[in-house]
Amino acid sequence: MNRKTKVMIVDDSATARALLELIFSSDPDFEVAGAAASGAEALAAIERIQPDLVTMDLHMPEMDGRETTRRLMQERPTPILMVSATTTAKDARHGLGALEAGALAFLQRPQGPGDPTFQSSAGEIRRLARLLSEVPVVRRRPALAAGATTPHRSSHRIRVLGIGGSTGAPMPLRTILGAIPAEAAYSIVVVQHISAGFQQGLIDWLASATRLEVREAKDKERLDVGVVYFPPENWHIGFHADQSIELSQAAPEHHARPSVSYLFRGLATTFGAASGGVLLSGMGEDGAAELLDIRRAGGLSIAQSEESCILHGMPGAAQHMDAAEFLLSPTDTGELLASLAAQGGSR
């Protein structure tokens, strides 16, 4: 018999705790090993419960989810999945900030069992919890210095860079964008799988860490250098024949819209050797085959290295296909892209 995944639920709402207990207890692979109504209670109980995974609310009195996460990662490192009722861009920014404190991912808490989307939302929480419970985590120390990185060089000259990611990608994305100078000589288009309602919060959170302009794209908009474009929620993003932005309601690919595959395929077809693709952490294979299209077209192709990934599915699929010229950490990726920007797109 397989060992059950032990879950600890941290939420100040008794209703929310009961809802999450229902979600996990309905699956025999999980055991709700404990619950806490506050951050202080969670810190006191973590050694006794020793869970495989903690679900963490964002808004709690006295010690919120971000601070509780920071403390847990310093005192008893444990995989943490933020699950909270997020209704505003400010909430989303705050929740994404919990990733900086050590949380692995952030999901919207579903409505009650009467909601038509409850079963799919509950299934997504269990699926992600199962995966994240097996992610190795390490103790977070304040002001931990970053280690030296290995220099990488590229002779590519890029006009448009695509970045795609899913679970575990927001922090790498923030690191990469933060390294690229404002005078970058190329445009950047990003597809990040994220829960509905989080897009503007994600844009704001990323904009606070980069000198680049970050915004949602408009159909038929001309690409500007030094700008980071996101498709609106539930829209694919690609390119028209005149190289302007194309927003599409075509069928989802890899169960996703927007899809990384749609973006990367458009880059390879439209910009060829002047394109670049970076595939970050996430489950599944979205974007892997199309990163190979970019490489075959002569473009720059990068996949996140396995040791730096939370979930190596998407970059791992690309690596298996030999789709990536470089397998890099987010820090090394940022340094390489910064060198291209500093040299007007070539090095």
N, C-alpha and C positions, 0 to 999 in steps of 0.2 A: 504493500500500500504506500502510495506517495505521501510524503509529509505535507501537512496542511500549511498554508502560508498564514502566519500569525499577524494580524492587523491590530493596530491601536488607533482609535478614533479620538481626535482632539477637536472639540467644538463647544462653544459656550451655550449653544441652543440644544435643549433636550430633544426637540423635534428633529433637528438635523442629525443628531447622534442616532436617533431611532431609525431615521431614513437610511443612513449609511450602514447601520447594523443589518437592516433588512436586505440591502443590496448585497452585502458580503455573505450573510448567513444563508442566502438562497443558493449559494454555490458550495458544494461539499469540499472544494479545494481550499476554502478559506476558513479560518477560525478568528472570530473577534475576541482577541485575548484581553482587551481592556479598553477603557474609555476615560477621557479626562474632559472636564468642563472649563479648564483654564490652562494657560501656559505653565503657570507654577505647578499645578497638579500634574501636568504631563512630565515636567522635569523631575518631579519627585517619584513618579511611578515608572519611569522608563527602564531603570535597572531591574526592577522586580518583574516587569512584563516581558522585557527583551523581545520586542516585536521584530518581524522581518520587514515591516513597512508601517509608516505612520501617515495617516491622512490628517491634514492640518487645515483648520479654518483660517481665514485671513483676518477677519474682524473679531477681536476678543478684547475685553476690558483689561486694563493694567499692563498686560503683556500680549501684544498682537502676534499674529502668526509669523510674521517676518522675524521678530525678535526671538520668539520661541524656537524657530528654526535655527537661527544663529547660535543660540545657546545649546541646543541639542547637538548640533554639528561640532561644537567645541568639546562637549562633555561626553556624549555617547553617540558617535556617528551612526546614523540609521537612514535608509532610503525614505525620503519624505515626498509625498504627493499632496500638493495644495488642492483642496476641494472646497470651493467657497461660492456663495451666491454673489456674483459680480455683476453690477448693473451699470456702471459708468466707466468711462475711459480712465478716470482717476483711480478707481478700484483696480482696473486691469494693470495700470502702471505699478501700483503698490504690490499687486500680486506677482508681477514679473520681477519686481525687486526682491522677492523672496528667493528667486533663483540665484541671485548674487549671494544670498546668505547660505545657500547649500541645498535648497529644494531641487528636485529633479524635474518636476513638471507641474503644470497648473491646469486644472479642469474646472469647468462650471458645474456647480452642484445642481442636479436635476430637480425638477418639481416632484410632487408626490406621485404615487402609483397611478393616479387617475389621469395624469398627463399622457397624451399620445406618444410622446418621445421618451417616456420613462425607461422602457425596456432597452432601447438602443443606447441611451445615456448610461444606464446602469451597466450594460455590457461593456461599454468603453472604459468605465472606471475599473471594472474587474480585470479586463484585458491589460490595461496599463499597469495596474497594481501588481499583477502577476509578473510582468516583465521587469518592472522597477525594483521589485523585492529582491531580485538577483543581481542588481547592479552594485559592484563594490564601491563603497564610499569611504572617505578618509577624514580624519579629524581636521576641522578648519581652525586655523590659528589666526588671531588678529595680525594684520600687517605682514602677512606671509610674503616674502620676497619672491618675485618670479625668477626662475632659473634662466640661464643663458640658452639661447636657441641656435640651431644650426642655420647658417646662411644658405639661401637657395637663390638661383639665378634663372632667368628665363629670357629668351630672345623674342618672345611673342610681342606683337604690337596689337593691342586690343582696342576696339571702339565701344563694345558693349559687353558687360560682364553680367552673367546670370548667377544667382545664388539660390539654392533650394535646400530646404530642410524641414524636419518634422519634430517629433519628440526629442528633446535634448539639444535642439539647435539654437534657441534664442540667445543663450549666453555666448556660444561660439560666434554667432552672427554679430552680436554686440562687440565682441573682441575684434573681429575682422574690420567692421565698419569704423571702429574707433582708431584703427591704425592707418586708414587711408586719408591722405591730406585733402584739404578742401579744393586744391587746384588739380585734382585728378583729371587726367585727359581722356576719361571714358565715362560712360553712363553705367548705372547698376540697376538691375531689375531683380526683385526678390520674390520668391514664392515660399511662404512659411505656413505650413499647416498649423492652424490654431483654432481654438473654440470660437464659435459665433459670438460676436460682441467684443472680442478682444483686440480687433485690428487697430483701432485708433490708439488704444493704450499701448500696443506694441510699437506703433510708429513714434509716439511721444517718448517712450522709454528709450528707444534706439537713438532718436534725435538728440537726447540729452547726453549721449556718449560719443557723438561723432561731429566732426566739423562739416560734414556733408549735409545737404538739404535732403530731408526724408519726407515723402508725401505719397498720397494715393494717385494713381495714374488716371488719365482720361483717354477715352477712345480717340484715335487719330492725333494724339498729342505728339509733337516732335520731341525727340530725345535731346536733353541737355547734358553736357558733361558735368561731372561733380554732383549729380542728382541721383538719389536712390528712389526707385519707383516700386510701389506695391500695387497689385490689382485690388479693386474693391472686393469685399467679401463675396464669395460664391461666383466669381468670374475668373475664367482663364485669362492669361495675358500672353500675347504673342506679338507679331509684327505684320503690318500691311506691306504690300508690294513696294510702297514708297519709303519703307523703313520707319514709318511712324508706329505708334503703339496700337495694337489691336486688342480689344476686350471682347471676349466670346462667351456665349452661353452653351457651347458645345457640350456633349455628354461628358460626365466625369471620367477621368482616367486614373486607374489604381484607386478607385473609390474616392477620388479627391477632385474638387474644383474650388480653387485653382490647383493645377497639377504642375509639378516640376517638369514632367515629361513634355507637356505642351510648350512650356517656356523654352526648354533646352532644344527641342526640335525646331522651334522658330528661330532660335539663335543660329543653329548650324545652317539652316536653309537660307536665312536672310543675310547673315554677316560672315559666314564661313570662317576663314582663317583670322578674321578680325574679331571673332567672338571668344568669350571665355566662360567656363562653367565651374562652379564650386558646389559640390554635393556634401551636405552636412548630415549630422546625426538624425536617425529616424528609422522606424520599422518599415519593412516592405522593400519595394524595388523602384519606387517612383523616381524617375530621372536617370536611372543607371544606364539603360540602353541608349538614351539620348545624349548622355555625357560622352559615350563612345562616338556618337554622330559628330559631336563637336571636335573630338580628337581627330577623327578621320578627315574632317574638313580643314584641319590644320590649326584649329584653335587651341587655346590654353585649357587644360582639364585638370582639376584638382578634386580629390576626395579626402574627407577627413580621416585621419589616421585612427586605427582601431583603438589604440590605447587612450586616445583623447575623447572617444565617443561614449555617450550614455547608451545609445542603441546603434549598433554598427550595421543594421540591416541595409539601408540605402547605400551608404558608402561601400559596405562590404560587397553588395551585388555589383557595384561598379568595379571594385578591385578584382572580383572574380572574372569579369569580362575584359579585364585589362583596358578599362575605359579611361583611367586616370594616368596622366603623365607624372603627377606628383601625389603622394600620400602624405599629408601634412597636418600638424596640429593647427588649431585656430590662430595661435600666436605666429607660427611660421607662415601660415597663409597670409595673414595681415601684413607681415614684413615683405613677403614677395610682391603682393599687390601694391604696397606702398612704393616699392622700388620701381615698379612699372609706371605708377603715377608720376613719380619724381622725374622719370626719364621720358615723359611724354608718351608713355605706352610701350617703351622698349627698354631692354637692358642687355 
